[in-house]
């Protein structure tokens, strides 16, 4: 099973809010997921990025592949180098 760390979109139209989830690569964007490990709110100034560091590091160590955007968020949060 290919596991990815990706964003799940929530919020209203033109006011997005994202949760960072670990999910099977075959499941839909806002569908079933394995674990929620953080969130990202781009509507605030500055943007709010929160992660459960232990869970994120555990999933990366177990082979979960972050998407491009999640990789940038992990680097911004100081979890990924």
OpenMM code with the backbone's topology and positions (N, CA, C; nanometers):
from openmm import Vec3, app, unit

residues = "UNK UNK UNK UNK UNK UNK UNK UNK UNK UNK UNK UNK UNK UNK UNK UNK UNK UNK UNK UNK UNK UNK UNK UNK UNK UNK UNK UNK UNK UNK UNK UNK UNK UNK UNK UNK UNK UNK UNK UNK UNK UNK UNK UNK UNK UNK UNK UNK UNK UNK UNK UNK UNK UNK UNK UNK UNK UNK UNK UNK UNK UNK UNK UNK UNK UNK UNK UNK UNK UNK UNK UNK UNK UNK UNK UNK UNK UNK UNK UNK UNK".split()
positions = [
    Vec3(0.0847, -0.1182, 0.0000),
    Vec3(0.0000, 0.0000, 0.0000),
    Vec3(0.0890, 0.1242, 0.0000),
    Vec3(0.0717, 0.2099, -0.0992),
    Vec3(0.1461, 0.3358, -0.1071),
    Vec3(0.0779, 0.4385, -0.0170),
    Vec3(0.1542, 0.4921, 0.0766),
    Vec3(0.0994, 0.5879, 0.1731),
    Vec3(0.1566, 0.7255, 0.1445),
    Vec3(0.0695, 0.8262, 0.1437),
    Vec3(0.1104, 0.9637, 0.1168),
    Vec3(0.0648, 1.0553, 0.2294),
    Vec3(0.1441, 1.1591, 0.2521),
    Vec3(0.1060, 1.2675, 0.3422),
    Vec3(0.0554, 1.3785, 0.2514),
    Vec3(-0.0694, 1.4175, 0.2676),
    Vec3(-0.1258, 1.5178, 0.1779),
    Vec3(-0.2269, 1.6055, 0.2482),
    Vec3(-0.2776, 1.7053, 0.1754),
    Vec3(-0.3726, 1.8002, 0.2305),
    Vec3(-0.5157, 1.7560, 0.2029),
    Vec3(-0.6011, 1.7740, 0.3021),
    Vec3(-0.7451, 1.7502, 0.2888),
    Vec3(-0.8111, 1.8864, 0.3007),
    Vec3(-0.8866, 1.9286, 0.1990),
    Vec3(-0.9427, 2.0637, 0.1977),
    Vec3(-1.0738, 2.0696, 0.2738),
    Vec3(-1.0825, 2.1703, 0.3593),
    Vec3(-1.2045, 2.2004, 0.4325),
    Vec3(-1.2317, 2.3494, 0.4174),
    Vec3(-1.3333, 2.4001, 0.4833),
    Vec3(-1.3620, 2.5432, 0.4785),
    Vec3(-1.4635, 2.5771, 0.3720),
    Vec3(-1.4932, 2.7049, 0.3657),
    Vec3(-1.5931, 2.7523, 0.2714),
    Vec3(-1.5301, 2.7909, 0.1381),
    Vec3(-1.6165, 2.8254, 0.0446),
    Vec3(-1.5683, 2.8709, -0.0848),
    Vec3(-1.4850, 2.9972, -0.0661),
    Vec3(-1.3673, 3.0010, -0.1260),
    Vec3(-1.2724, 3.1110, -0.1204),
    Vec3(-1.2165, 3.1359, 0.0203),
    Vec3(-1.2350, 3.0401, 0.1114),
    Vec3(-1.1772, 3.0488, 0.2462),
    Vec3(-1.1272, 2.9098, 0.2846),
    Vec3(-1.0202, 2.8623, 0.2197),
    Vec3(-0.9764, 2.7253, 0.2431),
    Vec3(-0.9103, 2.7052, 0.3794),
    Vec3(-0.9214, 2.5847, 0.4290),
    Vec3(-0.8548, 2.5385, 0.5503),
    Vec3(-0.8149, 2.3952, 0.5213),
    Vec3(-0.6917, 2.3597, 0.5496),
    Vec3(-0.6437, 2.2273, 0.5139),
    Vec3(-0.6008, 2.1486, 0.6367),
    Vec3(-0.6288, 2.0200, 0.6366),
    Vec3(-0.5750, 1.9288, 0.7355),
    Vec3(-0.4698, 1.8441, 0.6661),
    Vec3(-0.3594, 1.8205, 0.7338),
    Vec3(-0.2543, 1.7348, 0.6801),
    Vec3(-0.2837, 1.5940, 0.7285),
    Vec3(-0.3055, 1.5031, 0.6343),
    Vec3(-0.3424, 1.3661, 0.6685),
    Vec3(-0.2480, 1.2666, 0.6026),
    Vec3(-0.2441, 1.1481, 0.6600),
    Vec3(-0.1721, 1.0356, 0.6011),
    Vec3(-0.2799, 0.9451, 0.5433),
    Vec3(-0.2702, 0.9164, 0.4131),
    Vec3(-0.3748, 0.8402, 0.3459),
    Vec3(-0.3156, 0.7469, 0.2411),
    Vec3(-0.3932, 0.6455, 0.2073),
    Vec3(-0.3581, 0.5574, 0.0969),
    Vec3(-0.3625, 0.6420, -0.0307),
    Vec3(-0.2657, 0.6252, -0.1169),
    Vec3(-0.2569, 0.7061, -0.2387),
    Vec3(-0.3775, 0.6882, -0.3298),
    Vec3(-0.4483, 0.5754, -0.3178),
    Vec3(-0.5623, 0.5490, -0.4060),
    Vec3(-0.6919, 0.6120, -0.3578),
    Vec3(-0.6985, 0.6592, -0.2338),
    Vec3(-0.8221, 0.7180, -0.1819),
    Vec3(-0.8377, 0.8615, -0.2327),
    Vec3(-0.9610, 0.9123, -0.2413),
    Vec3(-0.9829, 1.0476, -0.2933),
    Vec3(-0.9285, 1.1554, -0.1997),
    Vec3(-0.9113, 1.2762, -0.2520),
    Vec3(-0.8497, 1.3864, -0.1776),
    Vec3(-0.9145, 1.4113, -0.0424),
    Vec3(-1.0448, 1.4219, -0.0381),
    Vec3(-1.1149, 1.4516, 0.0865),
    Vec3(-1.1799, 1.3276, 0.1463),
    Vec3(-1.1366, 1.2108, 0.1021),
    Vec3(-1.1983, 1.0861, 0.1462),
    Vec3(-1.1294, 1.0250, 0.2671),
    Vec3(-1.1268, 0.8949, 0.2658),
    Vec3(-1.0761, 0.8168, 0.3771),
    Vec3(-0.9270, 0.8425, 0.4010),
    Vec3(-0.8895, 0.8493, 0.5286),
    Vec3(-0.7493, 0.8679, 0.5634),
    Vec3(-0.7137, 0.7818, 0.6835),
    Vec3(-0.5838, 0.7652, 0.7068),
    Vec3(-0.5351, 0.6806, 0.8155),
    Vec3(-0.5206, 0.7603, 0.9442),
    Vec3(-0.4549, 0.8761, 0.9361),
    Vec3(-0.4303, 0.9572, 1.0555),
    Vec3(-0.4175, 1.1036, 1.0174),
    Vec3(-0.4667, 1.1912, 1.1051),
    Vec3(-0.4512, 1.3349, 1.0866),
    Vec3(-0.3304, 1.3794, 1.1686),
    Vec3(-0.2356, 1.4487, 1.1040),
    Vec3(-0.1124, 1.4846, 1.1744),
    Vec3(-0.0891, 1.6349, 1.1862),
    Vec3(-0.1819, 1.7163, 1.1363),
    Vec3(-0.1643, 1.8600, 1.1493),
    Vec3(-0.2652, 1.9378, 1.0667),
    Vec3(-0.2458, 2.0699, 1.0624),
    Vec3(-0.3316, 2.1532, 0.9796),
    Vec3(-0.2552, 2.2737, 0.9269),
    Vec3(-0.3146, 2.3377, 0.8252),
    Vec3(-0.2560, 2.4533, 0.7586),
    Vec3(-0.3692, 2.5500, 0.7265),
    Vec3(-0.3559, 2.6747, 0.7743),
    Vec3(-0.4578, 2.7764, 0.7503),
    Vec3(-0.3951, 2.8928, 0.6743),
    Vec3(-0.4116, 2.8961, 0.5404),
    Vec3(-0.3506, 3.0029, 0.4609),
    Vec3(-0.4251, 3.1355, 0.4666),
    Vec3(-0.5445, 3.1392, 0.5278),
    Vec3(-0.6233, 3.2622, 0.5305),
    Vec3(-0.5754, 3.3602, 0.6365),
    Vec3(-0.5016, 3.3136, 0.7350),
    Vec3(-0.4484, 3.4011, 0.8405),
    Vec3(-0.3229, 3.4714, 0.7899),
    Vec3(-0.2866, 3.5800, 0.8575),
    Vec3(-0.1644, 3.6514, 0.8221),
    Vec3(-0.0764, 3.6610, 0.9443),
    Vec3(0.0350, 3.5951, 0.9554),
    Vec3(0.0936, 3.4982, 0.8621),
    Vec3(0.0211, 3.3635, 0.8689),
    Vec3(0.0443, 3.2811, 0.7692),
    Vec3(-0.0203, 3.1498, 0.7616),
    Vec3(0.0122, 3.0670, 0.8851),
    Vec3(-0.0878, 2.9893, 0.9306),
    Vec3(-0.0712, 2.9052, 1.0487),
    Vec3(-0.0430, 2.7622, 1.0042),
    Vec3(0.0681, 2.7067, 1.0548),
    Vec3(0.1060, 2.5687, 1.0241),
    Vec3(0.1314, 2.4975, 1.1554),
    Vec3(0.0550, 2.3923, 1.1843),
    Vec3(0.0732, 2.3141, 1.3069),
    Vec3(0.0869, 2.1676, 1.2699),
    Vec3(0.1850, 2.1003, 1.3317),
    Vec3(0.2075, 1.9578, 1.3089),
    Vec3(0.2245, 1.8865, 1.4415),
    Vec3(0.1846, 1.7609, 1.4457),
    Vec3(0.2230, 1.6703, 1.5526),
    Vec3(0.3576, 1.6140, 1.5079),
    Vec3(0.4671, 1.6711, 1.5614),
    Vec3(0.6009, 1.6373, 1.5125),
    Vec3(0.6323, 1.4890, 1.5236),
    Vec3(0.5963, 1.4278, 1.6352),
    Vec3(0.6262, 1.2858, 1.6548),
    Vec3(0.5568, 1.2002, 1.5496),
    Vec3(0.4300, 1.2293, 1.5241),
    Vec3(0.3550, 1.1511, 1.4255),
    Vec3(0.4120, 1.1718, 1.2848),
    Vec3(0.4469, 1.2960, 1.2511),
    Vec3(0.5027, 1.3247, 1.1182),
    Vec3(0.6346, 1.2513, 1.0981),
    Vec3(0.7221, 1.2567, 1.1966),
    Vec3(0.8510, 1.1882, 1.1861),
    Vec3(0.8322, 1.0367, 1.1792),
    Vec3(0.7360, 0.9847, 1.2554),
    Vec3(0.7086, 0.8405, 1.2533),
    Vec3(0.6646, 0.7958, 1.1147),
    Vec3(0.5730, 0.8722, 1.0523),
    Vec3(0.5236, 0.8338, 0.9200),
    Vec3(0.6312, 0.8470, 0.8132),
    Vec3(0.7157, 0.9487, 0.8236),
    Vec3(0.8241, 0.9638, 0.7265),
    Vec3(0.9225, 0.8475, 0.7409),
    Vec3(0.9522, 0.8091, 0.8649),
    Vec3(1.0420, 0.6964, 0.8891),
    Vec3(0.9836, 0.5649, 0.8381),
    Vec3(0.8495, 0.5535, 0.8399),
    Vec3(0.7833, 0.4326, 0.7924),
    Vec3(0.7607, 0.4325, 0.6419),
    Vec3(0.8044, 0.5378, 0.5715),
    Vec3(0.7983, 0.5369, 0.4256),
    Vec3(0.6877, 0.6175, 0.3620),
    Vec3(0.6129, 0.6956, 0.4385),
    Vec3(0.5087, 0.7798, 0.3793),
    Vec3(0.5739, 0.8903, 0.2974),
    Vec3(0.5248, 0.9125, 0.1766),
    Vec3(0.5791, 1.0134, 0.0864),
    Vec3(0.4963, 1.1411, 0.0943),
    Vec3(0.5565, 1.2539, 0.1352),
    Vec3(0.4797, 1.3790, 0.1363),
    Vec3(0.4613, 1.4330, -0.0056),
    Vec3(0.3479, 1.4951, -0.0311),
    Vec3(0.3284, 1.5619, -0.1591),
    Vec3(0.4184, 1.6849, -0.1622),
    Vec3(0.4285, 1.7500, -0.2767),
    Vec3(0.5167, 1.8655, -0.2897),
    Vec3(0.4810, 1.9750, -0.1899),
    Vec3(0.3533, 2.0068, -0.1791),
    Vec3(0.3093, 2.1144, -0.0891),
    Vec3(0.3319, 2.0776, 0.0575),
    Vec3(0.3041, 1.9535, 0.0944),
    Vec3(0.3251, 1.9101, 0.2317),
    Vec3(0.4741, 1.9099, 0.2648),
    Vec3(0.5592, 1.8758, 0.1687),
    Vec3(0.7034, 1.8797, 0.1911),
    Vec3(0.7483, 2.0228, 0.2209),
    Vec3(0.6944, 2.1202, 0.1501),
    Vec3(0.7276, 2.2607, 0.1757),
    Vec3(0.6806, 2.3004, 0.3159),
    Vec3(0.5611, 2.2586, 0.3552),
    Vec3(0.5104, 2.2904, 0.4885),
    Vec3(0.5951, 2.2251, 0.5969),
    Vec3(0.6376, 2.1010, 0.5755),
    Vec3(0.7231, 2.0324, 0.6726),
    Vec3(0.8581, 2.1037, 0.6869),
    Vec3(0.9122, 2.1515, 0.5761),
    Vec3(1.0384, 2.2257, 0.5824),
    Vec3(1.0194, 2.3586, 0.6559),
    Vec3(0.9087, 2.4250, 0.6307),
    Vec3(0.8790, 2.5518, 0.6979),
    Vec3(0.8641, 2.5317, 0.8489),
    Vec3(0.8036, 2.4199, 0.8886),
    Vec3(0.7847, 2.3893, 1.0299),
    Vec3(0.9119, 2.3361, 1.0946),
    Vec3(1.0126, 2.3040, 1.0153),
    Vec3(1.1400, 2.2564, 1.0685),
    Vec3(1.1456, 2.1089, 1.0963),
    Vec3(1.0519, 2.0317, 1.0418),
    Vec3(1.0483, 1.8875, 1.0647),
    Vec3(1.1320, 1.8147, 0.9603),
    Vec3(1.1223, 1.8578, 0.8368),
    Vec3(1.1961, 1.7971, 0.7253),
    Vec3(1.3120, 1.8893, 0.6900),
    Vec3(1.4244, 1.8303, 0.6568),
    Vec3(1.5408, 1.9134, 0.6236),
    Vec3(1.5642, 1.9220, 0.4752),
] * unit.nanometer
topology = app.Topology()
chain = topology.addChain("A")
for resn in residues:
    res = topology.addResidue(resn, chain)
    for name in ("N", "CA", "C"):
        topology.addAtom(name, app.Element.getBySymbol(name[0]), res)
